[in-house]
Each structure stands twice: as C-alpha cells, then as structure tokens.
Amino acid sequence: MLKEIVEKGFYTFKDSFASWEDAVRGSYEPLQKCKIVDYTYINNVIECVKKYGPYIVIVPGIAMPHSTEGADENISGSEEVAF
C-alpha cells in the first residue's frame, strides 16, 4: 500500500494546519485531484471522528483518516491517507 501511495503521488507535505479538520482535508488533496474522493467523503470522515472519537489515530502523530459511512456513494478508490 505504501509503495502505491508513493508511486501515484498520493501524499502531501505541509508544515502545519490550523485544526485537525484542516489536516484531514489537506491530507486528501492528492486524492481529490485524481477524483478518487470528493468533498462529501472527506466531510464524512470528519463527521465520523466527531461522532466516534479519534479512531483514525494509529499512534500519536500518525493517523489514517477514513470513513465507511457513505463510502459506496462517494469514493471510487480504496486509498487511505496517513499524516
């Protein structure tokens, strides 16, 4: 999975974000450009974290934002994003 993320350019580097929500949005920018995810899916990710808590955090400082709510309707790929 990591090899595919790197090879396809599905990553981005930023110095900081104003909020964790902005970090989620920023982490999905490369996937938006390729039309793999849309704004609705990204907003679903943010809403799920608000609803269920920080389930996307793997270890402090690393998260894999994702959502299953509405995924069939709003995502055309199966990529995940780490930040």
Secondary structure, DSSP 8 states (H G I E B T S, - for coil): -HHHHHHTT-----S--SSHHHHHHHHTHHHHHTTSB-HHHHHHHHHHHHHH-STTEEETTEE-----TTHHHHBSS------
